[in-house]
Amino acid sequence: MSVEEVLFELKRIIQSKLPADINVTGLEFEGPELVIYTDDPKRLADDGEIIRSLAKELRKRVVVRPDLKVLAEPEAAIEKIKEVVPKEAALTDFYFDGETGEVVIEAEKPGLVIGRHGATLREITKMVGWTPKVVRTPPVRSSTIANIKDYLRTSQSERKNILRTVGRKIHRDLSSKDQWVRISTLGGCREVGRSCMLLSTPESRIIIDCGINVGSDDSATPFLYVPEVYPLNQIDAVVLTHAHLDHAGLVPMLFKYGYEGPIYCTPPTRDLFVLLQLDFIEVAGREGKRMPYDSSMIRKALKHTITLNYGDVTDIAPDTKLTMHNAGHILGSSIAHFHIGDGLYNVAFTGDFKFERTRLFDPATNSFPRLETLVIEATYGGVNSIQPSRKEAEANLVKIVKDTVSRGGKVIIPAFAVGRSQEVMVVLEEAIRRKVIDEVPVYLDGMIYEATAIHTTYPEYLNNELRDLIFHKGINPFLAGCFVQVETANQRADIIDGPPCVVLATSGMLNGGPIMEYLKKLGPDERNTLIFVGYQAEGTLGRRIQKGWKELPLSVEGKTQTVKINLEVVTIDGFSGHSDRQQLMEYIRRIYPKPGRVLSNHGEESNCLDLASSIYKRYRIPTMAPMNLETVRLI
């Protein structure tokens, strides 16, 4: 049956289920959604049960959109929305998407816009025709998110065509009677960096993550030229577990070499992905490095991105459904769960995950409807890779900062802009607020301030404790007066020459970025302290300093100069966004249901092998640590 025939039959079923006077003016697959267009959206808005029952019967994500001819003009719609919504909601912005018939309403108190049981939203739909979506006004404006919205607004027509092409590909007929599932390892196996795997069936091929190893020249990119992947236009989907470059850094290049399909991720991952990619090519350009793509490819990737919230069950191929679950690693990070066939097989990829409650996130999800195979990270999978508790790590950080400041020194903390920086910020803010640390400025250099702004845009992805602190107790740690954004080179020079302070700066592994300026100038002074709060991969400058190097050849004003490292160097384990050895084993113990097979990846070779061996010995689950370029048949 062709897609047109499927749509014709679906329209017949839908029309038969609706009241006779509700007219379906159009029906289309747009990405993973079945979109019903009607010239009477008000009636369907009044009775949400109709759509829920249709979605259940059709087993598809059903969305109702108004026929464009029934939409009020945006200016008139805004006035009517303001009439319906209580002033106490504090409306701040509106975004009208003419291609989807959706209006995004931004408010400081979104609950008042939604109304009791959604009554106000339904009233808005009846009055203006547009389908309302409500978001909370972020306390810190993100220029990245604003630019993304503007770009998507100007690309509405093209994006709609992309979604329709994707939708028809997803809902095509099954072509094979064979049943098998395979995973091919393209990067990130027995190593950290360039994570990339291929999940394939007779019907579909799906790439999970596509990262770059920024600390390596020889093994920087995944093996994307192998027959299983090439040509790229035959790939059905790319799924991103999170935005870090070692998992998402090479995605734009896929579009350079022929990929035209969708990218699935959570909304925060999309925004952080754009932030990190643009910074990546900017830093590479300053350092004279050759990049595999440019900003036009990032924009193209953005146009093809389809965002999913945790728990949304979504068709991404004729035989595959995807559900994203909280991974607890960074904002929007996900465990990607794939349901293949009609109950045939289930496999989950943890990506990077944290099985512990942190200052920002709840522990990673460990319960799934079904699970036959688990692919698990092994960054800290070695038998001795035990980290201190988060409480102990926080106490260590506060003590070291306090000691350094008291001797007149400065603290520099290289950190990933996303995740680790915000964790450290929350700890330092609390210590300063409670006067455990003297009130010193905490400077945010690099992308950290902008990444923090993105965090404030998605409070629903933070844990309950932090949301309660922000929304009910009126304390937003990210807005504390101790934090100062560094915006100019002159400001950086003043910090270096100024009084004691704390500097949080990118990059986390000393691969470049503003942290290098501080290291060059502050490294020789033994009063200062360099604190590592994150993993330092082999081959990076951070790892060399951890190993005790006291002299480093660094580029200073275009010339190579030896910089002495006399400052105190401290590594504080426990802040990592990765699960340590105990948490990894505990995750396997508590995961439900128990998988029939486990594959370990994303760790140095010894850690991957050690974790795989330990899981088998303790739980008797068949486990392996595949090498890159292996294919494992699951069924």
N, C-alpha and C positions, 0 to 999 in steps of 0.2 A: 504494500500500500504506500503510495507517495505521500509526502508531507501535506500536499493540498487535500488529498482524500482524507487524511487523518484530521485536518482542521475542519473539513466539511462535516465529518461525523461528530466531532466534538461540539461544533456549533449547534448541530441538531439536538444533541443530548442536553446541552446547556439551555437552549431555548425552551425545551420541553420541561425543564425544571423551574424556569422562571415564570412569574405571573405573565399572562398573555399580553398585557399592555406594556411590558418592558421590552424594548427593542434592542437586540444585539446588532450594532452597526458594523462591527468588525471583530475578527479574532486572529491573533497572531502569536507565534512563539517569538519572544524577545529574550535572548539569553536563556536562562533556565526557567523563565516564567511563561505561563500561558496568560496572555493579556486579553481581557474582554473589554471591548469598547462599546459604550452605550450612550444614547442621547438622554438617558434618564438616570444619572448617577445618584440623584437624591434618593430614589426609592431603594436602591441597593445599600446606600449609606444608612438608611433607617433600619435595615435588617441584616446585620452582619452574619447571622446564622446561615443565610442562603449561600454566601461565599464559602463559609467553613464546610458546609455539607458538600458543596461542589468539589472543593479541593480534596476532601476525603474520598469522594466517590471516584474522581478522575485520577487521584494519586499524583497530583501535580501542584506546583505553587501557582495559585490562581490570583491574579491581580485585576482589579476593575479600574479602568481609566475612562474619563469622560471623552466623548467625541469632541474634537476641538471646537466645533461650532457652538457648543453650549457653554463655553468658558467665558467668564466675565473678563473684561480688560483688567490687567494687573493693577492699575491705579484705582479703579473702582472696587476691585476685590479687596485691596488693602483697607479701604475705608469701611467696607462691610465687615471685614474680620475684626477691625477695631471696635465696631459697634457690638459685636457678639462677645468678645473676650473681655473679662474684667480688667480694669486698668491696673489692678494689683499684679497682674501677670508680667507687667513691664516688657512689652514687645520691643525688640531691638532691631530686627532685620527680617526681610522676606526674600525668598529666592524662587522665582517662577521658572519651571522647566516646561516649555511649550511642547516638547516632544513627548513627554510622559503625562502631561496634565497634572503634574504634582507641584504643590507650593510648600516649600520648607519655611516654617515659621520659627523664628528664634526668639526665645523669651527667657527672662531671668527665673521665672517660676512656671516651668512647662506644665505642671500638673493643673494649673488654672486654665490653660489653653485646651487641655485634653477634656477636662470636665468629668463629672461623675459618670463612670462606666463609658467614657468616650462621648458623652452627650454633646459637648461643645464642638468637638470635631465633626460630628454628624451634622450639626447645625451649620457649620462653616461650609461643608460640602453642598448642602441644600441651597445655601445662599449664593455661592460663587461658582459652583461647578468643579473647581479645582479640588484635587485630592490632597488634604493637608497632612503634613508630617511635621512633628514638633521636636525641636532640639533645644537644649539648654544653652543660654548665652555663655560662651567661655569667658572666664575672668581675665584671661590674657589672650589677646588677639594673635593669631598665627598668620604670618604673611604667606607661609607655604600653603595653608588651607585656603586662604583667600585667592591665591593665584590658581590653585587647582580648580576651585569653583568657577572662576572667570574663564579658565581654559575650557572646561567641560561645557560651560554655557555657550561659548562660541562654536563648540563642536557638536552641538545637539543633533543636528540632522545626520552628520556622518556617523555619530555614535549609535543612533537608532538603526541605521543600516547594518552596522557591525553586529548589534545585538540580534537583529533578525537573521543574519547569516549564521551566527552562532546557534540561535534557537533551532533553526532548521537542521543544522548538523547534529545537534544533540538528539533531536526527535526523529532521526532517520530510521529506516527499517533495519533490523538485525539481518546480517548477511551470512552468518556462519552458524552451523549446528555444533561445531566443536566447542568444548569448554575447557579452558585452561587460564591460569593467571601466573604471570612471571614478574620478577623484579630484576632490573638490570642496574648495576652500580656504575655510575658515570663520574663520581667524585665524592670526596669526603669519607672514604672507607679506609680505616687504619691510618687516618690523618685528620687534622683539623683544618678546614678551609675548603673552598670550592664544592660545597655540598650539592649533590645532584643525583637523583635516581629516576628511573623510568618504570612506571607500572603499566604493564601491557596485557591485553586480552586479545582474542581473535577480532574483537570489534573496535578496540580503542587503545590509544597510547597517551599516557599522561605523565608529564614531567613534574616531579616534586622537588622544588627548590632548584635554583640555578645560580650558584655562588661563585665568587672569585677569591683566590688566596692572595691578598694584597701584600703579604710578606714574602712572596716567592716569585722568582722569575721563571724557574724551570717547570713548576707544577701549579701555575696560576689558575688555569681554566679547566672545566670538566671536559670529558671526552665526548664532545658533541658531534664528532664526525663519524661515529661508528654506525654500522648499517641499521641497528635497531632504532636510531633516532632520525637518520637522514632519509629523505628530505624533510626539513622542518615543517613544511606546510601540511604534512600528514599527521602532525601531533594534534590531538584533540583539545588539550588543555594544559596550562601550567598552573600549579598550585603552590603558593608561597606560605610556608609556616610562619615566617616573620621577616622583618625588614633588614636585618644585619647583612652587611656586604658578603659575608662568607656563605650566605644562603640566597641572596637576591641580587648580588652585584653584577651578574652577567645577563640578567633578563632582557634589558634593552637590546643587547646584541642579537638575540634570537630574531627580532624583527628586522634587523639589518640583513639577515641571511635567509629570509623567506617565511618566517612564522607569521601567521595572520590570525591566530586564534585568541581565546580569552585567557586572562590571568585572574585567578580566584584568590582572594585574601580578605581579611577583615578590613573595615574602614581605617582604623589606625595604622595598620600595616601599609595600606596604600599611601597614606600621607607621609609616613616616615620613610617609606621606600623612595618617594620623590625627593625628600630632603637629603637623604644619605647619598643618592645617586648624583644629584647636582653638585654636592660638596665633593664627591669622589672625583668627578671630571675636572672640577675647578682646581683642587689640590694637585692633581696629576699634571694639569696644564702649567701651573706655577713651577712645578719641579721638572718640567721638560720631559715628562714621561709620555709614551705613546698610548692612547686610549683605544679600546676596541669599539667604541661608539661615541656619539655626541648627544647634545641635549635634544635634538630632534627625535632621536630614538626613544628617549625617556618620555617625551610627549606622546609618541605613538603607543608606547606601552601603557601609558595612563588612559588613553582612549579605549584600550581593549580590556581594562580592568573591571571586573565585576565583584563588588564587595558583598560579603556574607557576614552576618552576625553569628556569635556562638549559638549552636543548637539548630541553626537552619539546615534542614535536609534538602539537598539540591541536586537535581540531575545535571551532570556535566558531560555525559556521553550516553549513547544508547543503552549501555548496560551498566552504568556506574553512577552511584549517588555519593556525594561528598557532604560530610558534616564537620564543621570546625568546633573544637573544644578548647577551653582555656589551658594554656601551657605554663602560665606563671613565670615566664622568662623575661619578656619585655612587654610593653604596651601592645595589645592586639596579637601577641604570639599565640600560636595554635598547634594543637595536636590534630593532624588531618586524618579523619576516619573515612575509609572508602568501603561502600557496600556494593558488591559486584554481582550482577545478575539478579535473578529473583530468589534471593537467599542463598546464592551459590557460595560466596566467600566474602570475608571481611578482613581488612588489613588497616592498621593504624601506624602513622609515622609521627613520632614524638617531636621531631625537630629538636631544638634546644628547649629543655623544660626544667622547672623547679618544683620538686615535691615537698614544699615547705611554705608556710605562710610568711610573706615578707612585708615590709613597710608599704609596698605598693599593691601587691597582688595576692589573691587566694592561691592555695596549692593547685598544682596541675590536676586536671580531671583524671580520675582513675576508674570510671565506670562507663561501660559502653553497652549498647543493646546486644551486639554480638562481636566476637573478635577471634579470628583464627591465627593471625600472624601480627606480631608487634615488631616494628623497627625502632630501636631505642638508641639514644646518644650515649657515648661512653667517655665524654671529656674527662670526667673524674672517675672512671671505671676501675682504676687500679686498686689493688688490695689496700694500699697505704694512702689512697686519696681521700682522706677523711678531713673535713673542714670543721672548724669550730662552730658553735651555734651562732645564730644571727645576733643574739643578745651579747655574747662574748666579743664578737667582731665589732659591734657598735661601741662597746666599752673600750676596746683597744683603740679605736679611731679617736674617740673623745680624749683619751689620756694622751695620745701622741700629739694631737693638735695642741692640747693644753700645755704640754711640756715644751713644745717647739716655740710657741708664742711667748712663754715665760722667759725663754733664753734669748728673745729678740729675733727669732728666726721666722722664716716663711715656710708654709706647707704647700707643696705642689702635688696635686693628685691627677695623674693622667687617667681619663675615664672615657668609656664610650659615651657619646652624647645621649644615647637612648638607653634608659634602664638604670645602669649603675650610677650615673650622675644624679638622677632623681632620688634614688635610695639614699645616697650620701647627703644630698640636700636636706631631706627630711630629718635625718639624724642630727646634722649640724644645727638646723633651725631649732629643734627641740632643746639641744644642749645650750644654745645661746639664750633661748627664751627662758629657760630655767636657771640661767646664770651659772651653769656648770663650767662653761667656757666664757672667757671675757668677750665682750661684744666687739669682735673684729670683723672686718668686711670679708665676705666670701665672694670672690670674683668668678664669674662664669664666662669662659672664653671659648670661642669656636661656636659650634652649633648648639651648645647646651641650652641656652636661653630659648631658642626657637623650638627645640625638641620638648622643652618643658611646657611651652605654650600649647603644643599639640596634646600633651598629657592633660592639660586643663580642659581641653575640648571634649574629652571622652571620659567623664567621671564614671560612667557605667562600666568601664573596663577596669576600674580600680577596686580595691577591696572595700568591704562595708565600713571598716573602722576609719579609713581615710576619707571616705565619702561623708561619714557622720561628722568627722572633725571639720570638714569644709562647709557642709551645708547646714548643720544643726548647731555646731558650737562656734561658728564664725571664725575659725582659725584655718587659713589656707597657707600651709607651709611654703608653697611655691611663691607666694607673694610677700614673704617676710622682708623687712627692710634691710636685713643683713646681706641680701643677695644683690650684686651689682653686675650689670652686663658690661663686658668689655667690647668696645666697638671700634677703637682706633689703635694704631701702632703707638701713638704718643701716650695714650692711656696705659698701654702695656708697659711702656718704659717707666712711667710714673709709679706703677705698681712694683716693678722690680727695684726701684730706688727708694720706695716708700717704707712705711712702718710695717710691723708684723701683720700677716693676713693669711688667708687660705685661698689658693687658686685651683679651681676645677677647670681642666682644659682638655681638649681633644688633641691627638688621638689616644685611645686607650692602650695601645701597644707601642707607642712612640714611633709610629710609622710616618710621622710628619705632622703637620698642623701646628697650631699656636703653642702647644706644650713644648715644642723644641726651643722656642725663644726663651722660655723660662728656664729650661734645663741648661742652656748655654750660659746664661748670666748668673743663675743661682746655684748651679752645680758645684762650683769650687768652694762655696762658703759652708763650713761644717756646722754652722748654726741652723741651717735649713734642713728640711726633711722632704724626701720623695716617698710618697705612699702609693704602693700598688694595691688596688682593690679588685682587680680583675685578672683573668687568665692572660698569660704572656706566651704566645705561641713560639715554638722553636724557630730560630732564624730572625726574630724581631729584635730591635734594639732594647726593648723592655726586658726580654729574656737575658740578654747579655749583661745588663746592669744587675739583674737578679742574681746572676752567677758570680758577680763580684768584680766586673771590669771597672777599673779605676780611671782609665783614660779612653776617650772615645773620639774617633775621627768624625767631626761634624762639619757641615758646610756653614761657614760664617761669612756673610756678605760676598757670596760667590766663590769663596776660597775654602779649601779644606783646612780645618784647624783642629788641633787636639784639645779637647775640653776635659779638664780634670773633674772627677766625680768624688768630691770630698763630703758632700752632704750625707746625712743619715738616710739609708735606704731601708724601708720597711715594707714587708708584704703582709697585708691583712687578709687572710682567708676568711671566708664566711659571708662575704658580700656578693659572691658569685651568683649570677642568674642561672647557673647550671646546678643540677642535683649532684651531690657528692656520692661517694661509694655507698654509704649507708642508706641514703635516700633512694638511690637507684635500686638497691636490693629490696628495700621496703616497698617501693612502687610495684615491683614484680610480685611481692607477697600479697599486696592489697588490691592489685588490679582485678577487675571483674568484668566479664568472665576471664578465666585463665586462658591465655593464648596457647595454641598447640605448637607454636614455633616462635622463636625470638631471634632477630638479627641485630647485632651491635654495630654501630658506626660512629663517626664524628668523635674520634679520639686517637691519640697516638697508638701505634700498633700494639704495644704491650697492654695498654688499658682496654682496648677493644677485645683482645684475646682473653685477658684476665676476667673481664666482666662476663663474657660469654661462657667461659669455663665455670665460673662461680654460680651463675644462674642454673646451669645444668646440674652441677653437683648438689646444690641446695634444693632445687625445686623439680628436678628431673624433667625440665622442659627442653626439648631439642633446640640447641642454640648454636649459632655460628657467627663468626666475624668475617664477612666476605671481604675480598680485596676489590679494588677498582677493576672494572671491566669483566666482572663475573655476572652471570645470569642465574638466578635461583628460581626454579619452578615451584610454585606454591601448591598448585593443584593440577 
